[in-house]
Amino acid sequence: MPKATVVVPVYNVERYLSKCVDSILAQTEPDFELLLVDDGSTDGSGALCDQLAQKDARIQVIHQENQGLGGARNTGIQAARGEWLLLVDSDDWIEPETLEKTLEAGLREEADLVMFGFRWVDEAGKTLRVFLEDTPRDHGVTLGEHPELLLTSPSAWCRLYRKELLQRTGLRFPPRVWYEDVYVTPKLLAAARQVVFLDYVGYDYLKREGSITKNQNAGRNREILDAFQNLLGYFRDQGLFDTYRQELCYLTLYHVYLTASTRVLLIDRRHPLLREFREYLETQFPDYRQCRYLPRLSRSHKLLLSLLEKRWYGLIALLFRLKDRLG
Protein backbone atom coordinates (compact mmCIF):
# COMPACT_ATOMS: atom_id res chain seq x y z
CA MET A 1 0.00 0.00 0.00
CA PRO A 2 1.62 3.30 -1.05
CA LYS A 3 1.73 6.23 1.35
CA ALA A 4 0.23 8.59 -1.22
CA THR A 5 -1.59 8.65 -4.52
CA VAL A 6 -0.92 11.40 -7.04
CA VAL A 7 -3.89 11.87 -9.37
CA VAL A 8 -3.30 13.56 -12.74
CA PRO A 9 -6.36 14.15 -14.96
CA VAL A 10 -5.25 14.13 -18.61
CA TYR A 11 -7.08 15.74 -21.52
CA ASN A 12 -5.35 16.82 -24.74
CA VAL A 13 -2.08 17.85 -23.09
CA GLU A 14 0.37 15.81 -25.14
CA ARG A 15 2.78 18.76 -25.25
CA TYR A 16 2.96 19.17 -21.46
CA LEU A 17 2.36 15.76 -19.93
CA SER A 18 5.91 14.38 -19.88
CA LYS A 19 7.21 17.34 -17.88
CA CYS A 20 4.41 16.93 -15.35
CA VAL A 21 5.02 13.21 -14.95
CA ASP A 22 8.80 13.63 -14.74
CA SER A 23 8.38 16.11 -11.87
CA ILE A 24 6.28 13.58 -9.97
CA LEU A 25 8.66 10.68 -10.58
CA ALA A 26 11.53 12.89 -9.33
CA GLN A 27 10.01 13.24 -5.86
CA THR A 28 12.37 12.73 -2.94
CA GLU A 29 9.58 10.69 -1.29
CA PRO A 30 9.47 7.49 -3.39
CA ASP A 31 6.51 5.70 -1.80
CA PHE A 32 3.56 6.73 -3.97
CA GLU A 33 1.46 5.64 -6.89
CA LEU A 34 0.71 7.88 -9.86
CA LEU A 35 -2.70 7.59 -11.50
CA LEU A 36 -2.98 9.09 -14.97
CA VAL A 37 -6.67 9.46 -15.79
CA ASP A 38 -7.03 9.85 -19.56
CA ASP A 39 -10.33 11.72 -19.81
CA GLY A 40 -11.23 10.82 -23.39
CA SER A 41 -8.33 12.70 -24.99
CA THR A 42 -8.59 13.21 -28.75
CA ASP A 43 -4.88 13.89 -29.34
CA GLY A 44 -1.99 11.57 -28.50
CA SER A 45 -2.28 12.04 -24.74
CA GLY A 46 -3.87 8.66 -24.08
CA ALA A 47 -1.16 6.78 -25.95
CA LEU A 48 1.50 8.87 -24.19
CA CYS A 49 0.04 7.87 -20.82
CA ASP A 50 0.50 4.22 -21.73
CA GLN A 51 4.08 4.87 -22.90
CA LEU A 52 4.94 6.68 -19.67
CA ALA A 53 3.54 3.81 -17.62
CA GLN A 54 6.15 1.53 -19.18
CA LYS A 55 9.00 3.52 -17.59
CA ASP A 56 7.94 3.24 -13.94
CA ALA A 57 5.90 0.61 -12.13
CA ARG A 58 4.33 3.29 -9.91
CA ILE A 59 2.35 4.67 -12.86
CA GLN A 60 -1.14 3.32 -13.53
CA VAL A 61 -3.36 4.52 -16.39
CA ILE A 62 -7.14 4.75 -16.45
CA HIS A 63 -8.87 5.51 -19.76
CA GLN A 64 -12.44 6.83 -19.61
CA GLU A 65 -14.99 8.73 -21.65
CA ASN A 66 -14.78 12.49 -21.17
CA GLN A 67 -16.20 13.67 -17.85
CA GLY A 68 -14.33 16.95 -17.47
CA LEU A 69 -11.66 17.84 -14.92
CA GLY A 70 -13.87 17.19 -11.92
CA GLY A 71 -15.02 13.81 -13.20
CA ALA A 72 -11.44 12.73 -13.95
CA ARG A 73 -10.34 13.73 -10.46
CA ASN A 74 -13.19 11.74 -8.96
CA THR A 75 -12.14 8.64 -10.92
CA GLY A 76 -8.63 8.96 -9.53
CA ILE A 77 -9.88 9.55 -5.99
CA GLN A 78 -12.07 6.44 -6.22
CA ALA A 79 -9.20 4.27 -7.48
CA ALA A 80 -6.56 5.66 -5.09
CA ARG A 81 -4.87 3.21 -2.72
CA GLY A 82 -2.76 5.72 -0.80
CA GLU A 83 -3.69 7.21 2.56
CA TRP A 84 -2.94 10.66 1.17
CA LEU A 85 -3.97 12.30 -2.11
CA LEU A 86 -2.27 14.96 -4.21
CA LEU A 87 -4.06 16.35 -7.28
CA VAL A 88 -1.82 17.69 -10.03
CA ASP A 89 -3.08 19.23 -13.28
CA SER A 90 -1.40 17.69 -16.31
CA ASP A 91 0.10 20.89 -17.73
CA ASP A 92 1.69 21.86 -14.39
CA TRP A 93 4.53 20.38 -12.36
CA ILE A 94 5.61 20.05 -8.73
CA GLU A 95 8.86 20.69 -6.91
CA PRO A 96 11.01 17.67 -5.90
CA GLU A 97 10.28 17.86 -2.15
CA THR A 98 6.55 18.53 -2.36
CA LEU A 99 5.41 15.05 -1.38
CA GLU A 100 8.09 14.58 1.27
CA LYS A 101 7.41 17.89 3.01
CA THR A 102 3.62 17.63 2.90
CA LEU A 103 3.52 14.02 4.10
CA GLU A 104 5.89 14.80 6.96
CA ALA A 105 3.74 17.74 8.06
CA GLY A 106 0.49 15.84 7.71
CA LEU A 107 1.73 12.95 9.83
CA ARG A 108 3.45 15.18 12.38
CA GLU A 109 0.39 17.35 12.98
CA GLU A 110 -2.21 14.59 12.44
CA ALA A 111 -3.75 16.89 9.83
CA ASP A 112 -6.52 16.25 7.31
CA LEU A 113 -5.21 18.91 4.92
CA VAL A 114 -1.71 20.18 4.21
CA MET A 115 -1.59 23.38 2.16
CA PHE A 116 1.41 24.99 0.49
CA GLY A 117 2.43 27.86 -1.76
CA PHE A 118 2.55 27.95 -5.54
CA ARG A 119 3.87 30.06 -8.38
CA TRP A 120 2.51 31.10 -11.75
CA VAL A 121 4.89 30.50 -14.64
CA ASP A 122 4.60 31.28 -18.35
CA GLU A 123 5.34 29.07 -21.34
CA ALA A 124 8.99 30.19 -21.28
CA GLY A 125 9.34 29.09 -17.66
CA LYS A 126 9.46 32.62 -16.28
CA THR A 127 7.99 33.10 -12.81
CA LEU A 128 5.09 35.55 -13.03
CA ARG A 129 4.01 35.56 -9.40
CA VAL A 130 4.53 33.61 -6.18
CA PHE A 131 1.63 32.92 -3.81
CA LEU A 132 2.23 32.23 -0.12
CA GLU A 133 -0.87 32.83 1.94
CA ASP A 134 -0.82 35.06 5.02
CA THR A 135 -1.79 32.30 7.44
CA PRO A 136 -0.21 30.54 10.45
CA ARG A 137 2.61 28.37 9.13
CA ASP A 138 4.00 24.91 9.83
CA HIS A 139 1.73 23.90 12.71
CA GLY A 140 -1.77 22.52 12.92
CA VAL A 141 -4.75 24.86 13.17
CA THR A 142 -8.52 24.62 12.74
CA LEU A 143 -10.91 26.76 10.78
CA GLY A 144 -12.69 27.65 14.00
CA GLU A 145 -9.46 29.09 15.38
CA HIS A 146 -8.47 30.78 12.12
CA PRO A 147 -11.55 31.46 9.95
CA GLU A 148 -9.35 33.45 7.55
CA LEU A 149 -8.22 30.07 6.16
CA LEU A 150 -11.39 30.22 4.07
CA LEU A 151 -9.89 33.18 2.20
CA THR A 152 -6.99 31.12 0.84
CA SER A 153 -6.91 30.03 -2.79
CA PRO A 154 -9.68 27.49 -3.48
CA SER A 155 -7.47 25.66 -5.99
CA ALA A 156 -7.54 21.90 -5.48
CA TRP A 157 -3.92 21.33 -6.47
CA CYS A 158 -2.12 23.31 -3.74
CA ARG A 159 -2.97 20.92 -0.92
CA LEU A 160 -2.44 17.33 0.21
CA TYR A 161 -5.59 15.52 1.36
CA ARG A 162 -5.98 12.73 3.86
CA LYS A 163 -8.18 10.28 1.95
CA GLU A 164 -10.27 9.66 5.04
CA LEU A 165 -11.46 13.30 4.89
CA LEU A 166 -12.91 12.74 1.43
CA GLN A 167 -14.42 9.43 2.49
CA ARG A 168 -15.94 10.92 5.65
CA THR A 169 -17.49 13.91 3.92
CA GLY A 170 -18.38 12.22 0.63
CA LEU A 171 -17.39 15.43 -1.15
CA ARG A 172 -16.49 15.10 -4.82
CA PHE A 173 -15.84 17.48 -7.71
CA PRO A 174 -18.76 18.21 -10.05
CA PRO A 175 -18.13 16.98 -13.60
CA ARG A 176 -18.08 19.16 -16.73
CA VAL A 177 -18.29 22.54 -15.02
CA TRP A 178 -16.08 25.56 -14.50
CA TYR A 179 -15.09 26.60 -10.98
CA GLU A 180 -15.26 23.01 -9.73
CA ASP A 181 -12.81 23.78 -6.92
CA VAL A 182 -15.19 26.32 -5.34
CA TYR A 183 -17.70 23.51 -4.86
CA VAL A 184 -15.30 21.46 -2.77
CA THR A 185 -12.23 22.97 -1.12
CA PRO A 186 -13.93 25.50 1.24
CA LYS A 187 -16.21 22.69 2.45
CA LEU A 188 -13.21 20.46 3.15
CA LEU A 189 -11.63 23.25 5.18
CA ALA A 190 -14.78 23.41 7.29
CA ALA A 191 -14.75 19.62 7.80
CA ALA A 192 -11.02 19.19 8.45
CA ARG A 193 -10.07 18.45 12.03
CA GLN A 194 -6.59 19.90 11.54
CA VAL A 195 -4.99 21.97 8.76
CA VAL A 196 -1.32 22.78 8.18
CA PHE A 197 -0.01 25.50 5.88
CA LEU A 198 3.63 25.09 4.88
CA ASP A 199 6.04 27.90 4.27
CA TYR A 200 7.00 26.16 1.03
CA VAL A 201 6.31 26.83 -2.66
CA GLY A 202 5.68 23.35 -4.00
CA TYR A 203 3.58 23.78 -7.13
CA ASP A 204 4.22 25.40 -10.53
CA TYR A 205 1.05 26.49 -12.31
CA LEU A 206 1.41 27.10 -16.05
CA LYS A 207 -0.50 30.15 -17.29
CA ARG A 208 -1.29 29.20 -20.87
CA GLU A 209 -3.78 29.90 -23.62
CA GLY A 210 -7.00 27.92 -23.27
CA SER A 211 -7.34 28.26 -19.49
CA ILE A 212 -10.49 29.74 -17.95
CA THR A 213 -8.70 33.03 -17.45
CA LYS A 214 -7.98 33.21 -21.19
CA ASN A 215 -11.26 31.76 -22.45
CA GLN A 216 -13.34 34.10 -24.60
CA ASN A 217 -16.69 32.45 -23.82
CA ALA A 218 -18.07 35.15 -21.53
CA GLY A 219 -21.34 33.33 -20.91
CA ARG A 220 -19.72 30.35 -19.21
CA ASN A 221 -18.66 32.63 -16.36
CA ARG A 222 -22.28 32.40 -15.21
CA GLU A 223 -21.25 29.04 -13.75
CA ILE A 224 -19.56 30.83 -10.87
CA LEU A 225 -23.05 31.78 -9.65
CA ASP A 226 -23.97 28.08 -9.58
CA ALA A 227 -20.77 27.36 -7.65
CA PHE A 228 -21.47 30.02 -5.04
CA GLN A 229 -25.13 29.06 -4.71
CA ASN A 230 -23.92 25.56 -3.93
CA LEU A 231 -21.22 26.79 -1.53
CA LEU A 232 -23.39 29.23 0.41
CA GLY A 233 -26.19 26.67 0.53
CA TYR A 234 -23.83 24.10 2.02
CA PHE A 235 -22.73 26.44 4.79
CA ARG A 236 -26.37 27.26 5.54
CA ASP A 237 -27.32 23.57 5.62
CA GLN A 238 -24.43 22.83 7.97
CA GLY A 239 -25.44 25.66 10.30
CA LEU A 240 -22.15 27.44 9.58
CA PHE A 241 -23.28 30.40 7.50
CA ASP A 242 -23.54 32.89 10.35
CA THR A 243 -20.25 31.68 11.85
CA TYR A 244 -18.36 32.30 8.61
CA ARG A 245 -20.52 35.04 7.10
CA GLN A 246 -17.68 37.56 6.89
CA GLU A 247 -15.40 35.09 5.11
CA LEU A 248 -18.13 33.99 2.71
CA CYS A 249 -18.91 37.63 1.96
CA TYR A 250 -15.29 38.30 1.05
CA LEU A 251 -15.11 35.17 -1.12
CA THR A 252 -18.24 36.22 -3.01
CA LEU A 253 -17.00 39.76 -3.49
CA TYR A 254 -13.56 38.67 -4.63
CA HIS A 255 -14.41 35.74 -6.90
CA VAL A 256 -17.81 36.75 -8.27
CA TYR A 257 -17.84 40.53 -8.30
CA LEU A 258 -14.18 41.38 -8.86
CA THR A 259 -12.68 38.42 -10.70
CA ALA A 260 -15.56 37.07 -12.79
CA SER A 261 -16.83 40.56 -13.63
CA THR A 262 -13.39 41.50 -14.94
CA ARG A 263 -13.18 38.37 -17.11
CA VAL A 264 -16.55 39.18 -18.65
CA LEU A 265 -16.11 42.90 -19.24
CA LEU A 266 -12.76 42.34 -20.96
CA ILE A 267 -14.72 40.29 -23.51
CA ASP A 268 -17.99 42.26 -23.64
CA ARG A 269 -18.61 45.43 -21.61
CA ARG A 270 -22.37 45.20 -22.23
CA HIS A 271 -22.81 41.60 -21.17
CA PRO A 272 -25.82 41.04 -18.85
CA LEU A 273 -23.67 38.97 -16.51
CA LEU A 274 -22.11 42.17 -15.18
CA ARG A 275 -25.48 43.16 -13.74
CA GLU A 276 -26.14 39.61 -12.49
CA PHE A 277 -22.85 39.47 -10.60
CA ARG A 278 -23.49 42.84 -8.96
CA GLU A 279 -27.05 41.90 -7.98
CA TYR A 280 -25.92 38.54 -6.63
CA LEU A 281 -23.43 40.17 -4.27
CA GLU A 282 -25.94 42.83 -3.20
CA THR A 283 -28.64 40.20 -2.57
CA GLN A 284 -26.49 37.77 -0.62
CA PHE A 285 -24.49 40.40 1.26
CA PRO A 286 -26.18 43.81 1.11
CA ASP A 287 -23.72 45.10 3.70
CA TYR A 288 -20.62 43.91 1.81
CA ARG A 289 -18.98 47.31 2.23
CA GLN A 290 -18.79 46.61 5.96
CA CYS A 291 -16.95 43.30 5.48
CA ARG A 292 -14.03 43.24 7.89
CA TYR A 293 -11.73 41.73 5.28
CA LEU A 294 -11.97 44.58 2.75
CA PRO A 295 -8.63 46.00 3.98
CA ARG A 296 -7.00 42.81 2.67
CA LEU A 297 -7.69 43.92 -0.89
CA SER A 298 -4.66 45.25 -2.73
CA ARG A 299 -4.67 48.85 -3.92
CA SER A 300 -5.45 47.71 -7.45
CA HIS A 301 -8.37 45.58 -6.26
CA LYS A 302 -9.74 48.45 -4.18
CA LEU A 303 -9.62 50.62 -7.29
CA LEU A 304 -11.28 47.87 -9.32
CA LEU A 305 -14.08 47.58 -6.75
CA SER A 306 -14.69 51.33 -6.89
CA LEU A 307 -14.77 51.36 -10.69
CA LEU A 308 -17.11 48.36 -10.86
CA GLU A 309 -19.50 50.04 -8.44
CA LYS A 310 -19.49 53.11 -10.71
CA ARG A 311 -19.89 50.80 -13.75
CA TRP A 312 -16.94 52.40 -15.49
CA TYR A 313 -16.28 49.27 -17.49
CA GLY A 314 -14.55 51.04 -20.35
CA LEU A 315 -11.98 52.55 -18.00
CA ILE A 316 -11.33 49.15 -16.42
CA ALA A 317 -10.74 47.61 -19.85
CA LEU A 318 -8.39 50.45 -20.75
CA LEU A 319 -6.39 50.02 -17.55
CA PHE A 320 -5.99 46.30 -18.19
CA ARG A 321 -4.83 46.95 -21.76
CA LEU A 322 -2.24 49.41 -20.46
CA LYS A 323 -1.11 46.88 -17.86
CA ASP A 324 -0.62 44.22 -20.55
CA ARG A 325 1.41 46.60 -22.72
CA LEU A 326 3.64 47.60 -19.85
CA GLY A 327 4.12 44.00 -18.79
C-alpha positions as CSV (number, residue, x, y, z in Angstrom):
1,M,0.0,0.0,0.0
2,P,1.6,3.3,-1.0
3,K,1.7,6.2,1.4
4,A,0.2,8.6,-1.2
5,T,-1.6,8.7,-4.5
6,V,-0.9,11.4,-7.0
7,V,-3.9,11.9,-9.4
8,V,-3.3,13.6,-12.7
9,P,-6.4,14.2,-15.0
10,V,-5.3,14.1,-18.6
11,Y,-7.1,15.7,-21.5
12,N,-5.3,16.8,-24.7
13,V,-2.1,17.9,-23.1
14,E,0.4,15.8,-25.1
15,R,2.8,18.8,-25.3
16,Y,3.0,19.2,-21.5
17,L,2.4,15.8,-19.9
18,S,5.9,14.4,-19.9
19,K,7.2,17.3,-17.9
20,C,4.4,16.9,-15.4
21,V,5.0,13.2,-15.0
22,D,8.8,13.6,-14.7
23,S,8.4,16.1,-11.9
24,I,6.3,13.6,-10.0
25,L,8.7,10.7,-10.6
26,A,11.5,12.9,-9.3
27,Q,10.0,13.2,-5.9
28,T,12.4,12.7,-2.9
29,E,9.6,10.7,-1.3
30,P,9.5,7.5,-3.4
31,D,6.5,5.7,-1.8
32,F,3.6,6.7,-4.0
33,E,1.5,5.6,-6.9
34,L,0.7,7.9,-9.9
35,L,-2.7,7.6,-11.5
36,L,-3.0,9.1,-15.0
37,V,-6.7,9.5,-15.8
38,D,-7.0,9.9,-19.6
39,D,-10.3,11.7,-19.8
40,G,-11.2,10.8,-23.4
41,S,-8.3,12.7,-25.0
42,T,-8.6,13.2,-28.7
43,D,-4.9,13.9,-29.3
44,G,-2.0,11.6,-28.5
45,S,-2.3,12.0,-24.7
46,G,-3.9,8.7,-24.1
47,A,-1.2,6.8,-25.9
48,L,1.5,8.9,-24.2
49,C,0.0,7.9,-20.8
50,D,0.5,4.2,-21.7
51,Q,4.1,4.9,-22.9
52,L,4.9,6.7,-19.7
53,A,3.5,3.8,-17.6
54,Q,6.2,1.5,-19.2
55,K,9.0,3.5,-17.6
56,D,7.9,3.2,-13.9
57,A,5.9,0.6,-12.1
58,R,4.3,3.3,-9.9
59,I,2.3,4.7,-12.9
60,Q,-1.1,3.3,-13.5
61,V,-3.4,4.5,-16.4
62,I,-7.1,4.8,-16.4
63,H,-8.9,5.5,-19.8
64,Q,-12.4,6.8,-19.6
65,E,-15.0,8.7,-21.7
66,N,-14.8,12.5,-21.2
67,Q,-16.2,13.7,-17.8
68,G,-14.3,16.9,-17.5
69,L,-11.7,17.8,-14.9
70,G,-13.9,17.2,-11.9
71,G,-15.0,13.8,-13.2
72,A,-11.4,12.7,-14.0
73,R,-10.3,13.7,-10.5
74,N,-13.2,11.7,-9.0
75,T,-12.1,8.6,-10.9
76,G,-8.6,9.0,-9.5
77,I,-9.9,9.5,-6.0
78,Q,-12.1,6.4,-6.2
79,A,-9.2,4.3,-7.5
80,A,-6.6,5.7,-5.1
81,R,-4.9,3.2,-2.7
82,G,-2.8,5.7,-0.8
83,E,-3.7,7.2,2.6
84,W,-2.9,10.7,1.2
85,L,-4.0,12.3,-2.1
86,L,-2.3,15.0,-4.2
87,L,-4.1,16.3,-7.3
88,V,-1.8,17.7,-10.0
89,D,-3.1,19.2,-13.3
90,S,-1.4,17.7,-16.3
91,D,0.1,20.9,-17.7
92,D,1.7,21.9,-14.4
93,W,4.5,20.4,-12.4
94,I,5.6,20.1,-8.7
95,E,8.9,20.7,-6.9
96,P,11.0,17.7,-5.9
97,E,10.3,17.9,-2.1
98,T,6.5,18.5,-2.4
99,L,5.4,15.0,-1.4
100,E,8.1,14.6,1.3
101,K,7.4,17.9,3.0
102,T,3.6,17.6,2.9
103,L,3.5,14.0,4.1
104,E,5.9,14.8,7.0
105,A,3.7,17.7,8.1
106,G,0.5,15.8,7.7
107,L,1.7,12.9,9.8
108,R,3.4,15.2,12.4
109,E,0.4,17.4,13.0
110,E,-2.2,14.6,12.4
111,A,-3.8,16.9,9.8
112,D,-6.5,16.2,7.3
113,L,-5.2,18.9,4.9
114,V,-1.7,20.2,4.2
115,M,-1.6,23.4,2.2
116,F,1.4,25.0,0.5
117,G,2.4,27.9,-1.8
118,F,2.5,27.9,-5.5
119,R,3.9,30.1,-8.4
120,W,2.5,31.1,-11.8
121,V,4.9,30.5,-14.6
122,D,4.6,31.3,-18.3
123,E,5.3,29.1,-21.3
124,A,9.0,30.2,-21.3
125,G,9.3,29.1,-17.7
126,K,9.5,32.6,-16.3
127,T,8.0,33.1,-12.8
128,L,5.1,35.5,-13.0
129,R,4.0,35.6,-9.4
130,V,4.5,33.6,-6.2
131,F,1.6,32.9,-3.8
132,L,2.2,32.2,-0.1
133,E,-0.9,32.8,1.9
134,D,-0.8,35.1,5.0
135,T,-1.8,32.3,7.4
136,P,-0.2,30.5,10.5
137,R,2.6,28.4,9.1
138,D,4.0,24.9,9.8
139,H,1.7,23.9,12.7
140,G,-1.8,22.5,12.9
141,V,-4.7,24.9,13.2
142,T,-8.5,24.6,12.7
143,L,-10.9,26.8,10.8
144,G,-12.7,27.7,14.0
145,E,-9.5,29.1,15.4
146,H,-8.5,30.8,12.1
147,P,-11.6,31.5,9.9
148,E,-9.3,33.4,7.5
149,L,-8.2,30.1,6.2
150,L,-11.4,30.2,4.1
151,L,-9.9,33.2,2.2
152,T,-7.0,31.1,0.8
153,S,-6.9,30.0,-2.8
154,P,-9.7,27.5,-3.5
155,S,-7.5,25.7,-6.0
156,A,-7.5,21.9,-5.5
157,W,-3.9,21.3,-6.5
158,C,-2.1,23.3,-3.7
159,R,-3.0,20.9,-0.9
160,L,-2.4,17.3,0.2
161,Y,-5.6,15.5,1.4
162,R,-6.0,12.7,3.9
163,K,-8.2,10.3,1.9
164,E,-10.3,9.7,5.0
165,L,-11.5,13.3,4.9
166,L,-12.9,12.7,1.4
167,Q,-14.4,9.4,2.5
168,R,-15.9,10.9,5.6
169,T,-17.5,13.9,3.9
170,G,-18.4,12.2,0.6
171,L,-17.4,15.4,-1.1
172,R,-16.5,15.1,-4.8
173,F,-15.8,17.5,-7.7
174,P,-18.8,18.2,-10.0
175,P,-18.1,17.0,-13.6
176,R,-18.1,19.2,-16.7
177,V,-18.3,22.5,-15.0
178,W,-16.1,25.6,-14.5
179,Y,-15.1,26.6,-11.0
180,E,-15.3,23.0,-9.7
181,D,-12.8,23.8,-6.9
182,V,-15.2,26.3,-5.3
183,Y,-17.7,23.5,-4.9
184,V,-15.3,21.5,-2.8
185,T,-12.2,23.0,-1.1
186,P,-13.9,25.5,1.2
187,K,-16.2,22.7,2.5
188,L,-13.2,20.5,3.1
189,L,-11.6,23.2,5.2
190,A,-14.8,23.4,7.3
191,A,-14.8,19.6,7.8
192,A,-11.0,19.2,8.4
193,R,-10.1,18.4,12.0
194,Q,-6.6,19.9,11.5
195,V,-5.0,22.0,8.8
196,V,-1.3,22.8,8.2
197,F,0.0,25.5,5.9
198,L,3.6,25.1,4.9
199,D,6.0,27.9,4.3
200,Y,7.0,26.2,1.0
201,V,6.3,26.8,-2.7
202,G,5.7,23.3,-4.0
203,Y,3.6,23.8,-7.1
204,D,4.2,25.4,-10.5
205,Y,1.0,26.5,-12.3
206,L,1.4,27.1,-16.0
207,K,-0.5,30.1,-17.3
208,R,-1.3,29.2,-20.9
209,E,-3.8,29.9,-23.6
210,G,-7.0,27.9,-23.3
211,S,-7.3,28.3,-19.5
212,I,-10.5,29.7,-18.0
213,T,-8.7,33.0,-17.4
214,K,-8.0,33.2,-21.2
215,N,-11.3,31.8,-22.5
216,Q,-13.3,34.1,-24.6
217,N,-16.7,32.5,-23.8
218,A,-18.1,35.1,-21.5
219,G,-21.3,33.3,-20.9
220,R,-19.7,30.4,-19.2
221,N,-18.7,32.6,-16.4
222,R,-22.3,32.4,-15.2
223,E,-21.3,29.0,-13.8
224,I,-19.6,30.8,-10.9
225,L,-23.0,31.8,-9.7
226,D,-24.0,28.1,-9.6
227,A,-20.8,27.4,-7.7
228,F,-21.5,30.0,-5.0
229,Q,-25.1,29.1,-4.7
230,N,-23.9,25.6,-3.9
231,L,-21.2,26.8,-1.5
232,L,-23.4,29.2,0.4
233,G,-26.2,26.7,0.5
234,Y,-23.8,24.1,2.0
235,F,-22.7,26.4,4.8
236,R,-26.4,27.3,5.5
237,D,-27.3,23.6,5.6
238,Q,-24.4,22.8,8.0
239,G,-25.4,25.7,10.3
240,L,-22.2,27.4,9.6
241,F,-23.3,30.4,7.5
242,D,-23.5,32.9,10.3
243,T,-20.3,31.7,11.8
244,Y,-18.4,32.3,8.6
245,R,-20.5,35.0,7.1
246,Q,-17.7,37.6,6.9
247,E,-15.4,35.1,5.1
248,L,-18.1,34.0,2.7
249,C,-18.9,37.6,2.0
250,Y,-15.3,38.3,1.0
251,L,-15.1,35.2,-1.1
252,T,-18.2,36.2,-3.0
253,L,-17.0,39.8,-3.5
254,Y,-13.6,38.7,-4.6
255,H,-14.4,35.7,-6.9
256,V,-17.8,36.7,-8.3
257,Y,-17.8,40.5,-8.3
258,L,-14.2,41.4,-8.9
259,T,-12.7,38.4,-10.7
260,A,-15.6,37.1,-12.8
261,S,-16.8,40.6,-13.6
262,T,-13.4,41.5,-14.9
263,R,-13.2,38.4,-17.1
264,V,-16.5,39.2,-18.7
265,L,-16.1,42.9,-19.2
266,L,-12.8,42.3,-21.0
267,I,-14.7,40.3,-23.5
268,D,-18.0,42.3,-23.6
269,R,-18.6,45.4,-21.6
270,R,-22.4,45.2,-22.2
271,H,-22.8,41.6,-21.2
272,P,-25.8,41.0,-18.9
273,L,-23.7,39.0,-16.5
274,L,-22.1,42.2,-15.2
275,R,-25.5,43.2,-13.7
276,E,-26.1,39.6,-12.5
277,F,-22.8,39.5,-10.6
278,R,-23.5,42.8,-9.0
279,E,-27.1,41.9,-8.0
280,Y,-25.9,38.5,-6.6
281,L,-23.4,40.2,-4.3
282,E,-25.9,42.8,-3.2
283,T,-28.6,40.2,-2.6
284,Q,-26.5,37.8,-0.6
285,F,-24.5,40.4,1.3
286,P,-26.2,43.8,1.1
287,D,-23.7,45.1,3.7
288,Y,-20.6,43.9,1.8
289,R,-19.0,47.3,2.2
290,Q,-18.8,46.6,6.0
291,C,-17.0,43.3,5.5
292,R,-14.0,43.2,7.9
293,Y,-11.7,41.7,5.3
294,L,-12.0,44.6,2.7
295,P,-8.6,46.0,4.0
296,R,-7.0,42.8,2.7
297,L,-7.7,43.9,-0.9
298,S,-4.7,45.2,-2.7
299,R,-4.7,48.8,-3.9
300,S,-5.4,47.7,-7.5
301,H,-8.4,45.6,-6.3
302,K,-9.7,48.4,-4.2
303,L,-9.6,50.6,-7.3
304,L,-11.3,47.9,-9.3
305,L,-14.1,47.6,-6.8
306,S,-14.7,51.3,-6.9
307,L,-14.8,51.4,-10.7
308,L,-17.1,48.4,-10.9
309,E,-19.5,50.0,-8.4
310,K,-19.5,53.1,-10.7
311,R,-19.9,50.8,-13.7
312,W,-16.9,52.4,-15.5
313,Y,-16.3,49.3,-17.5
314,G,-14.6,51.0,-20.4
315,L,-12.0,52.5,-18.0
316,I,-11.3,49.1,-16.4
317,A,-10.7,47.6,-19.8
318,L,-8.4,50.5,-20.7
319,L,-6.4,50.0,-17.5
320,F,-6.0,46.3,-18.2
321,R,-4.8,46.9,-21.8
322,L,-2.2,49.4,-20.5
323,K,-1.1,46.9,-17.9
324,D,-0.6,44.2,-20.5
325,R,1.4,46.6,-22.7
326,L,3.6,47.6,-19.8
327,G,4.1,44.0,-18.8
